Amino acid sequence: MEIFAHHAHIFPASVREDGTVDALLRTMDACGIEGAVAFATFASQLGPEDPEPNAALAARIRCEPRLRGFGTIDFTREDLEDQVEAIRQLGFAGIKLHPAFQRFRIDGEAACRVYAAAQDRNLFLSFHTGVHWHRIADYHVLLFDEVATRFPRLRFSMEHVGGYCFFLDAVAVMQNNQARPPRVFAGLTSVFDRDENRQWYQDDARIRDLLWQTGEDASIFGLDFPYNGVEKIQAALRHIMELDIPRTAKEKILGGNLRRILRT
């Protein structure tokens, strides 16, 4: 099957040499991955000499048909709606958001301004979820139910499916906002490594229960590149292929659902 994967973080070589577009393409080749979604770098991870991350990613992948771009938002700036519009004009399909790392409250005023602008432009949002060393009250997974309720046309994924601690909360949000086709998705990213990714680990019973509760059409596979290298990504792909789930579910998780999301 042709694998189309989500969730690859891109960095300039000055920040991470193993996180560039070239490094991603080499990783994809080694893992037999046809295409991937590439996330722009968060502004706080860059130095003053680095270019604006969204424009830099757009320029780099313009001639890379295997890659689709997602932008990022700089919450230290006031022009949030203008940033969303700029992301759309760059041709990106969505936005990567990390409430704990970026220090914004999921249902806060600033975040809701971004959601409204993204909904109007049919941009897909991908959120980091799970415990991440910031006050949980700001990013508790159940707050995503407020997002789905207040923005009924917004489509988004909860990457890591709530993490080890909040898996059932993520499933509750998905169940409470079921639609055809789905608009709230589970990102199966860094969830198969019990030892090194323990904060986001989900065992096989949970993955089967996720599909049982939410169906085959609402889960997408993510790389978490470059935090996961070739060996980890290959292991995750093997794990999915060996799961006791229908082949149709595997095909959708490994690309079918993501292709449908980015076409609409």
N, C-alpha and C positions, 0 to 999 in steps of 0.2 A: 504494500500500500504506500501511497505517496504521503509522507509526513509533513504536515504544516504546523509548526510549533509556535507557541506564544512565549512572551516574557524573556526577551534577551536584552540585558542592560548594555548600552554602548558608552564607552569612555574614550576620550582622547588619549593618545599614547603617553602624553605627559602625566596622566593620572594613573592609568593601568594599561600596560602594554599588552596584557592578555585579554583586554576588553574592547579592542578596536573592531571595526567592521571586518577588516581582513581576518582577524583572529576568529570572529564569529563564523565567517564563511568556511574557514579551515575546519572548525569544529563541526559545522553542519555536514561537510563532506565526509569527515571521519565517522559520523553517526548515521549517515544515509538519510539526511533530512533535506527535503526538497525546498521548503520555504520557511520563513520565520518572521515574527513581528519583533522589531527592534525599538527599544525605548531610548529616548534622548536622556542625557545625563541630567540629574538634578543640579540646579545652579549652585547650591551650597557645596557641592563636591568639586567645583572648579576653582581655578585660580584666576586672578585678574587678567592674566595674559591669554586665557582660553576664550575662544569665540562663543557667541550665544549658542546654547546647546541645540535648540530646535532647528535653527537655520543651518547649523553645521551638520547635523544628521541628515537633513533634507538634501543638502548639496552632495553629501557622501554617497547616499543610496539612490540618487536619481537614476543612475545607470545600472542599478543592481535589481533586476526584476524578481529575484528570489526573496527580497526583503520588503516589508511594509513598515512604515514608520508610525510611532506614537510619540506625541510631544509630552513635555512636562510643564508645570506651572510654577512660577516663582511667587510664593505667597508673601514675600517681603515687599512686593510691589503693589501699587493700588490699581493698576490697569488690568484687572483679572479678565474682564470680558474681552478686552483687546487682545490679550494673550491667547484666549480660546479662538478668537477669529483668526489670529495669525497662524495658529496650528492648522486650522481648516484650510487656509490659503496655501499653506505649504504642501497640501495634498495628503496630510496624515489622516489616518482612520480613527484615531482615538487619543486618549491621554492616560498616562500612568500617574497614579496618586498614592502617596504613602503617608497616611495621617500621623503615625507615630514619629517617623523620621522628619517629616516636614512640619510637625508641631501645629497641626490644625485640628479642630474638633469636627468630626464627621458631619454633624448637623449644624455647624456654626454658620454665621452669616457669610463669611468669606467663601467657604466651601459651597454653600448653596448658590452663590452668584456664579461659580464655575459650573455647577450642575445645570443651572437654567440655561446658560449659554451653550453648553455641550448638547443639551436636549434639543435646543432650537436648531442646532447644526448637525444633528444625528451622529454625533461622535460617541464612540464606545469608551467607557471608562474602566480601567483596571486598577483595583485597590489592593494594596498589601493588607492582609489581615493576620491576626494572631499576636501574641504577646511580643512586644518589641521595646521594652525599656523606656516607656513613657507612661504617664498616668492613664490607666485603663479607662477611666471615665470619659476621656476624649475620643477613644477609638474602639469602644466595646462593639462587638460585631452586631448586636441587636439594633444599634443605631442605623444600620443599613436598611432596616425596615422603614424608618422615617424617610430615608432618601427615596426608596422605591415608591412610597405612598405619596410624597409631595411632588415627585417628578415621574408621572405615570408613563411617559414615553421614553424615559432614559433607560439605556441598556448598560449593564456593568457586570464585571466579574469580581468575585471575592477570591483573590489569589491565596493559596495555601488552605482554602476552605475553613477559615477561622483558626487555623493552627491546631495543635494538639489539644489546647485548653477549651477552644470555643467551637469545635466542630458541630455540635448539636445546635448551637445558636445559628450558625451559618445555614444549616439545613432548614431550620425554622423560618429564616428569612426567605429562603428559596420557596418553601412550601406556601408561605403566606402571600407570595407574589407570583404564583404560577400563571403562565400565559402561553399561548400558542401563536407563533413560536416563542420560546423562553426569552425573557429579558434580563433575568438574574442568573449568573453562571458561576459554577465552581471551577476555580483554577487549580488543576492538579500539578502544582509546581513545588518542587522540593519536599514532596510528601512521602517518598518511598524510602528514605534513608533514616533508619531508626537511631543511628549513632551520632552522626555529625549534624543532621538536620532535625534534632529531636523536638525543637519548638514547633515544627510544622508537620511532624510525622503523623500519618494516618495509616492504620493497618488495613489489611485486605478486607476484613469484615466491614470496616467503615466505608471503604470504597464501594463494596457491593451494596451496602445499605444506602449510600448516597444515590446510586443508580436506581435502587428499588423505590426510594422515596421521591426522586425528582426526575427520573427517566433518563434515557440515553442522550437526549438532545441538549443537555444543560451543563456539560462538563468539557473542559478543554485542557490539553496538556501544555505545560510551560517548562522552559529550559532553566531559568534562573542563571543564565550565562552572565558573566564569567565566574560567578560564585560556584557554579557547578561546571566542572570541566568535562572532557570527553568521556572519561571512565564513568563518572556519575550519571551523565546523560545516557550513555549506552546501557547502564544498569537499570535506569528508570524505564527506558524503552522495552528492555527485556521483561521487566516486571509487569508492565501493562500487557504485553503479548502473552504472558503466562498466567494472567489473572483468569479466574473461573467466571468469566462474563461472556456474553455473546460476541461473536466477531463483529457484528454490526456496531456494538458499543465501542469496541476498540477502534474501528475505522472512524467513528465520529469523534472520539476523544483525541485521536492522533491527527486530526485535520479537518474532518468533515464539518464539525460544528463551527470551527473558527472560520473556515471558508465561507460558510453561510452567513456568519455574523458580519464579515467584512464586505460582503456583496450588498448587504441591505442598507 
